[in-house]
């Protein structure tokens, strides 16, 4: 009688409790920012190729995050959708990092999403490994119609009284204005992926041909390194492109060059920095890969409004090719880290730089 009771009631309860107590220790966390509809089987957003091709079939609810986590069969790779903008990204990454279902202390993080690109530096369809991420939201602002005549912009760094006033503020309330990613890891990822074949097509070629004053914009897609500006405001145009270059140059004191613009990465890195202080993650193990779905400004002779109206979600000049680039380039890093975990679990990959 006792044996029957144990078999019918106690043992199943024990097994359920054991399953609930499972803690995943992923080798890589793939971070995407949006998905169009379902995670599989329809028009893709940033997450879908990862779910389908990496077989992220296990769904793990994380109630405080924007989207459930998905994992592959052995839990070595997990993925999440943060939601758009810096606030969503920060909240979702913090929710994941504090969730007891996961041990992320040795995990590598790959942010893989699309972006606008500076035509001076790269072409649509290209893939850019970020060496710096600079926040574009934390600032003072005066409407350009009311700013002093000798100012080039009404956007003023926090704690300053005029644009680009030196030195850049480093007080606590401006912490998180910029992040430098681990240089050895970034250059290792670049060297590993620099020869990745990227998608090109006639539509992209026609768009490239209009950017006659920027040779890099006219090149076929390629892999490169450059800084990312993270701003929840979707900005566009030649003058704001000049601001983005100056803003990144200012905060990094000339060490970085603006290449891509996106909406979430400083929020993600803020959470990972805080989670590292709590002993939950290693913030050195972070890579940010942004792939160019569109140029961030108009072509010579064009207007900013005409350029922006032709570049909206789902119909960007290189929307599908940029999603493909994010997976093709990013997955090479994921597979390398997973396959050689005996080495990379304790030692960050790097390359010798001359």
PyMOL commands that set and color helices and strands:
alter all, ss='L'
color gray80, all
select helices_A, chain A and resi 2-20+48-53+86-98+172-174+183-193+202-209+215-218+238-251+265-277+304-309+319-339+341-344
alter helices_A, ss='H'
color red, helices_A
select strands_A, chain A and resi 28-32+58-60+69-71+77-81+108-117+127-135+140-141+155-156+178-180+223-230+258-262+286-295
alter strands_A, ss='S'
color yellow, strands_A
deselect
rebuild
show_as cartoon
